[in-house]
Amino acid sequence: MRHEKTGRNDLCPCGSAKKYKKCCEAKQQKQRGSLLMVVLVAVVVAGGIMAAIASFSEDSSSSGLPGQTWSPEHGHYH
């Protein structure tokens, strides 16, 4: 069995007696846009989490100011 694609000017398959472009086409496009936005936000959040983890896992000796050395007995840079 073969499904034919609904044309923009055909009657909407939902039975509303409206043209497809004035009825369900906009709903489908809105759903695609929402899905794309969710995926984009998830990628940005995941990147932020990975950057935060990377910044916490760096060696503490590399985070001091130039010309200063870490003092383990005092717990700060000199």
Contacts in CASP RR format, 6 or more apart in sequence:
PFRMAT RR
TARGET T0000
AUTHOR 0000-0000-0000
METHOD contacts of the structure
MODEL  1
MRHEKTGRNDLCPCGSAKKYKKCCEAKQQKQRGSLLMVVLVAVVVAGGIM
AAIASFSEDSSSSGLPGQTWSPEHGHYH
6 12 0 8 1.000
6 13 0 8 1.000
6 20 0 8 1.000
7 20 0 8 1.000
8 19 0 8 1.000
8 20 0 8 1.000
8 21 0 8 1.000
8 25 0 8 1.000
9 19 0 8 1.000
9 20 0 8 1.000
9 21 0 8 1.000
10 19 0 8 1.000
10 20 0 8 1.000
11 17 0 8 1.000
11 18 0 8 1.000
11 19 0 8 1.000
11 20 0 8 1.000
12 18 0 8 1.000
12 19 0 8 1.000
12 20 0 8 1.000
12 22 0 8 1.000
12 23 0 8 1.000
12 24 0 8 1.000
13 20 0 8 1.000
13 24 0 8 1.000
14 23 0 8 1.000
14 24 0 8 1.000
16 23 0 8 1.000
60 70 0 8 1.000
61 70 0 8 1.000
64 70 0 8 1.000
64 77 0 8 1.000
65 77 0 8 1.000
68 77 0 8 1.000
68 78 0 8 1.000
69 77 0 8 1.000
69 78 0 8 1.000
70 76 0 8 1.000
70 77 0 8 1.000
71 77 0 8 1.000
71 78 0 8 1.000
END
